[in-house]
Amino acid sequence: MQKVVITDYSFDEIDLERNVLAPLGCRLEALKAGRDQALIDLVKDADAVITQFAPVNAAVIAAMEKAKVIVRYGIGVDNVDLKAAAAKNIPVCNVPDYCIDEVADHTLALILAATRQIVPCDNVIKSGQWKLPVPLEALHALKDMTVGLVAFGRIAREVAARLKPFKCRILVFDPAVPASVVQEAGCVAASLDEVLAQSDLVSLHCPSTEKTKYMINAQSIAKMKKGAILVNASRGTLVDTPAMVAALQSGQLSAAAMDVTDPEPINPDNPLLKLSNVVITPHDASATPQSVKKLRTSAANLAAMALRNEKLPNIVNGVTA
């Protein structure tokens, strides 16, 4: 009997996955929050592994004796050691198309929260006062702004489409996307330095990799316009948090809005929590009932395809299945 393992999950149950996999006659085992030795013991004899946030590192992958696939609940795969999986010829698959509209909507909400100071206004009204709680200069109209998008994948393109009616100028940095594609979307292709220097608001949309980790740091922030706004609904590790905090305190950044932090969950003593010019949501940009159902069903179907020895889509570590 084949075995499918779920290393961790934030859902109330795993009935959706069971409904997909049970007809194959396989055994489904899951940990609510697997880590360390418990994770190594669980995956040892797994034929397929599905993971959400658990650290599927080199040690965990080394313990896999017959895994045919590692599937990530989500788009990003930074909790999986892709090189270790490739060295063992284990394909790693993601679910790249399950929450495009949700994250694009959420990014626009973060942008509007930061430019229109929604949270401080709400807080002061609820405190019993009727006044503008921020300087007038903290309020912006998008039509007067240049917005820079770092990366131009599916989500960023939807963000651009949502921004167009607001009449802002949109710069895009993505060396993997032809300038003609950027132009067809009504945006302007630019270098990263140009995006940083010219944008009133920078929104991050790239995965966390060795090349992009902490790409927003003291040096890159210094290249930004004084008083620029930073938005991040991608990965917390794209940003050097101490450098961002220092910039927010000095005024180099006037505001930040983020759905992701480094680490997650955010530490209770993180200075970001004490800054009034910061908006944080709990990595829930992808969340709707519809998107979560699609995510879970897609992940289970990828595991099922591997068990049936079918050709796998969405392989992100270069292994030919």
C-alpha positions as CSV (number, residue, x, y, z in Angstrom):
1,M,0.0,0.0,0.0
2,Q,1.4,3.4,-1.0
3,K,1.7,6.1,1.6
4,V,1.1,9.9,1.2
5,V,2.4,12.2,4.0
6,I,1.2,15.7,4.8
7,T,4.0,17.3,6.9
8,D,1.8,20.1,8.3
9,Y,-1.4,21.9,7.6
10,S,-3.4,24.9,8.9
11,F,-6.8,23.6,7.9
12,D,-9.4,22.1,10.3
13,E,-9.2,18.7,8.6
14,I,-7.8,16.9,5.6
15,D,-11.0,15.4,4.2
16,L,-10.5,17.1,0.7
17,E,-7.1,15.4,0.4
18,R,-8.5,12.1,1.6
19,N,-11.3,12.2,-0.9
20,V,-8.8,12.5,-3.7
21,L,-6.3,9.9,-2.5
22,A,-8.6,7.3,-0.9
23,P,-9.8,5.9,-4.3
24,L,-6.1,5.0,-5.1
25,G,-6.1,2.7,-2.0
26,C,-3.2,4.6,-0.4
27,R,-2.6,5.4,3.2
28,L,-2.7,9.1,4.2
29,E,-0.8,10.2,7.3
30,A,-0.5,13.8,8.5
31,L,1.0,15.9,11.2
32,K,-0.6,19.1,12.2
33,A,2.8,20.8,12.6
34,G,5.7,18.4,11.8
35,R,9.3,19.3,12.6
36,D,12.7,17.8,13.2
37,Q,12.8,14.1,14.0
38,A,9.0,13.6,13.9
39,L,9.1,14.8,10.3
40,I,12.1,12.6,9.4
41,D,10.3,9.5,10.8
42,L,7.1,10.4,9.0
43,V,8.6,10.8,5.5
44,K,10.9,7.9,5.6
45,D,8.6,5.4,3.8
46,A,6.4,8.0,2.0
47,D,5.6,7.6,-1.7
48,A,4.5,11.2,-1.9
49,V,5.0,14.2,0.4
50,I,2.7,17.2,0.7
51,T,4.0,20.2,2.7
52,Q,2.7,23.6,3.8
53,F,5.2,25.5,6.0
54,A,7.3,22.7,7.6
55,P,11.0,22.8,7.0
56,V,11.6,20.1,4.4
57,N,15.3,20.6,4.6
58,A,18.2,18.4,3.4
59,A,18.0,16.1,6.5
60,V,14.3,15.5,5.9
61,I,14.8,14.9,2.2
62,A,17.8,12.5,2.9
63,A,15.4,10.4,5.0
64,M,13.0,9.9,2.0
65,E,13.6,6.4,0.7
66,K,11.1,6.2,-2.1
67,A,9.3,9.5,-2.5
68,K,8.1,10.2,-6.0
69,V,7.2,13.8,-5.4
70,I,7.2,16.7,-2.9
71,V,4.2,19.0,-3.4
72,R,4.0,22.4,-1.8
73,Y,0.6,23.8,-0.7
74,G,1.2,27.1,-2.4
75,I,3.2,29.0,-5.0
76,G,6.5,29.7,-3.1
77,V,8.7,26.7,-2.3
78,D,11.3,28.4,0.0
79,N,10.6,25.9,2.8
80,V,11.8,23.0,0.6
81,D,15.5,22.4,-0.1
82,L,15.2,22.2,-3.9
83,K,18.9,21.3,-4.5
84,A,18.7,18.4,-2.0
85,A,15.5,17.1,-3.7
86,A,17.1,17.4,-7.1
87,A,20.1,15.5,-5.9
88,K,17.8,12.6,-5.0
89,N,15.9,13.0,-8.2
90,I,12.7,13.9,-6.4
91,P,10.6,16.4,-8.3
92,V,9.2,19.4,-6.3
93,C,5.8,20.7,-7.5
94,N,3.9,23.8,-6.5
95,V,0.4,25.1,-7.2
96,P,1.1,28.3,-9.1
97,D,-2.4,29.4,-10.1
98,Y,-4.7,29.0,-7.1
99,C,-4.8,32.5,-5.6
100,I,-3.9,35.0,-8.3
101,D,-6.9,37.3,-7.8
102,E,-6.9,37.0,-4.1
103,V,-3.3,38.2,-3.7
104,A,-3.7,40.9,-6.3
105,D,-6.8,42.2,-4.5
106,H,-4.9,42.1,-1.2
107,T,-1.9,43.9,-2.6
108,L,-4.2,46.7,-3.9
109,A,-5.8,46.8,-0.4
110,L,-2.3,47.2,1.2
111,I,-1.4,49.9,-1.3
112,L,-4.6,51.8,-0.6
113,A,-4.2,51.3,3.2
114,A,-0.8,52.9,3.0
115,T,-1.6,55.7,0.6
116,R,-4.9,56.7,2.2
117,Q,-3.8,56.0,5.8
118,I,-6.9,53.8,6.4
119,V,-5.7,52.1,9.6
120,P,-4.6,55.2,11.5
121,C,-7.9,56.9,10.6
122,D,-9.9,54.0,11.8
123,N,-8.0,53.8,15.0
124,V,-8.4,57.5,15.9
125,I,-12.2,57.4,15.2
126,K,-12.6,54.3,17.4
127,S,-10.7,56.1,20.2
128,G,-13.4,58.7,20.3
129,Q,-11.8,61.5,18.2
130,W,-12.8,63.0,14.9
131,K,-9.7,64.2,13.2
132,L,-7.0,63.4,10.7
133,P,-4.4,61.5,12.7
134,V,-1.5,61.9,10.2
135,P,0.1,64.9,8.5
136,L,-1.6,65.9,5.3
137,E,1.5,65.0,3.4
138,A,1.0,61.3,4.4
139,L,-2.1,61.1,2.1
140,H,-1.6,60.4,-1.6
141,A,-3.6,60.0,-4.8
142,L,-2.3,57.1,-6.9
143,K,-2.8,59.2,-10.1
144,D,0.1,61.4,-8.9
145,M,2.4,58.5,-8.1
146,T,4.8,56.2,-9.8
147,V,4.4,52.6,-8.6
148,G,7.3,50.1,-9.1
149,L,6.6,46.4,-9.4
150,V,9.6,44.1,-8.7
151,A,8.9,41.0,-10.8
152,F,6.1,40.6,-13.3
153,G,4.6,37.2,-12.9
154,R,0.9,36.3,-12.8
155,I,0.1,38.2,-9.6
156,A,2.0,41.3,-10.4
157,R,0.3,41.5,-13.8
158,E,-3.1,41.4,-12.1
159,V,-1.9,44.1,-9.7
160,A,-0.9,46.2,-12.7
161,A,-4.3,45.7,-14.2
162,R,-6.0,46.8,-11.0
163,L,-3.8,49.8,-10.7
164,K,-4.4,51.1,-14.3
165,P,-7.8,52.7,-13.5
166,F,-6.1,54.7,-10.8
167,K,-4.0,56.4,-13.5
168,C,-0.6,55.9,-11.8
169,R,2.6,55.4,-13.8
170,I,3.8,51.8,-13.4
171,L,7.4,50.7,-13.7
172,V,8.3,47.1,-13.9
173,F,11.6,45.3,-13.2
174,D,11.8,41.7,-14.3
175,P,14.8,40.5,-16.3
176,A,12.9,37.3,-17.2
177,V,10.0,39.1,-18.9
178,P,10.5,40.8,-22.4
179,A,10.0,44.6,-22.4
180,S,7.3,44.1,-25.0
181,V,5.2,42.1,-22.6
182,V,5.6,44.8,-20.0
183,Q,4.6,47.5,-22.5
184,E,1.6,45.5,-23.7
185,A,0.3,45.6,-20.1
186,G,0.6,49.4,-20.1
187,C,3.7,49.6,-18.0
188,V,7.2,50.7,-18.5
189,A,10.1,48.2,-18.3
190,A,13.0,49.5,-16.1
191,S,16.1,48.3,-14.3
192,L,15.9,47.6,-10.5
193,D,17.9,50.8,-9.8
194,E,15.4,52.8,-11.9
195,V,12.4,51.3,-10.1
196,L,14.0,52.1,-6.7
197,A,15.0,55.7,-7.7
198,Q,11.8,56.7,-9.5
199,S,9.0,55.0,-7.6
200,D,6.9,56.6,-4.9
201,L,5.7,53.1,-4.0
202,V,7.5,49.8,-4.5
203,S,5.6,46.5,-4.4
204,L,7.5,43.2,-4.3
205,H,6.3,40.2,-6.2
206,C,9.3,37.9,-6.6
207,P,10.0,34.5,-4.9
208,S,12.5,34.2,-2.1
209,T,15.7,32.7,-3.6
210,E,19.4,32.9,-3.0
211,K,19.4,35.9,-5.4
212,T,16.4,37.8,-4.0
213,K,16.8,37.1,-0.2
214,Y,17.2,40.5,1.6
215,M,17.2,42.3,-1.8
216,I,15.6,45.2,0.1
217,N,18.3,46.2,2.5
218,A,20.0,49.3,3.7
219,Q,21.8,49.8,0.4
220,S,18.7,49.4,-1.8
221,I,16.5,51.4,0.5
222,A,19.0,54.3,0.3
223,K,18.5,54.3,-3.5
224,M,14.7,54.9,-3.0
225,K,13.0,58.2,-3.0
226,K,12.9,59.7,0.5
227,G,9.4,59.1,1.8
228,A,8.7,56.2,-0.5
229,I,6.3,53.4,0.5
230,L,7.2,49.7,0.6
231,V,4.5,47.0,0.0
232,N,5.3,43.3,0.3
233,A,2.7,40.5,-0.2
234,S,5.3,38.0,-1.5
235,R,7.9,36.7,1.0
236,G,9.2,38.3,4.3
237,T,12.7,37.3,3.6
238,L,12.9,39.6,0.6
239,V,13.3,42.4,3.1
240,D,16.0,43.0,5.7
241,T,13.7,43.9,8.6
242,P,16.2,45.9,10.7
243,A,17.0,48.0,7.7
244,M,13.3,48.6,7.0
245,V,12.6,49.5,10.6
246,A,15.5,52.0,10.6
247,A,14.2,53.6,7.3
248,L,10.7,53.8,8.7
249,Q,12.0,55.5,11.8
250,S,14.2,58.0,9.9
251,G,11.6,58.9,7.3
252,Q,13.5,57.4,4.4
253,L,10.4,55.2,4.1
254,S,7.2,57.0,5.0
255,A,5.2,53.8,5.3
256,A,5.2,50.0,4.8
257,A,2.3,47.6,4.2
258,M,3.0,43.8,4.3
259,D,1.3,40.5,4.3
260,V,4.5,38.7,5.1
261,T,7.2,39.1,7.8
262,D,10.6,37.6,8.7
263,P,10.2,35.5,10.7
264,E,6.6,34.2,10.7
265,P,4.7,34.5,12.9
266,I,6.2,37.9,13.7
267,N,7.9,38.1,17.1
268,P,5.8,40.0,19.7
269,D,8.8,42.3,20.4
270,N,9.4,43.1,16.8
271,P,9.7,46.9,16.5
272,L,7.4,46.9,13.4
273,L,4.5,46.4,15.8
274,K,5.1,49.7,17.5
275,L,5.3,51.8,14.3
276,S,2.1,53.7,13.4
277,N,3.2,53.9,9.7
278,V,3.1,50.1,9.3
279,V,0.2,47.9,8.3
280,I,0.6,44.1,8.7
281,T,-1.7,41.3,7.8
282,P,-1.1,37.6,8.8
283,H,0.0,36.1,5.5
284,D,-3.6,35.7,4.5
285,A,-3.6,37.4,1.1
286,S,-4.3,34.1,-0.6
287,A,-7.3,33.2,1.6
288,T,-10.8,32.7,0.4
289,P,-12.8,29.5,0.7
290,Q,-12.6,29.0,-3.0
291,S,-8.8,29.4,-3.3
292,V,-8.1,27.2,-0.3
293,K,-10.3,24.4,-1.8
294,K,-8.5,24.7,-5.1
295,L,-5.1,24.7,-3.4
296,R,-5.8,21.6,-1.4
297,T,-7.4,19.7,-4.2
298,S,-4.6,20.6,-6.6
299,A,-1.9,19.5,-4.2
300,A,-3.7,16.1,-3.6
301,N,-4.1,15.6,-7.3
302,L,-0.4,16.2,-7.9
303,A,0.4,13.6,-5.3
304,A,-2.1,11.2,-7.0
305,M,-0.5,11.8,-10.4
306,A,2.9,10.8,-9.0
307,L,1.5,7.7,-7.5
308,R,0.1,6.8,-10.9
309,N,3.4,7.5,-12.5
310,E,1.9,10.2,-14.6
311,K,3.9,13.2,-16.1
312,L,3.9,15.9,-13.5
313,P,3.3,19.6,-14.2
314,N,4.6,22.6,-12.2
315,I,8.0,21.0,-11.4
316,V,10.2,23.8,-9.9
317,N,13.5,22.1,-9.3
318,G,14.4,20.9,-12.7
319,V,13.8,17.1,-12.2
320,T,12.2,15.3,-15.1
321,A,9.4,13.2,-13.7
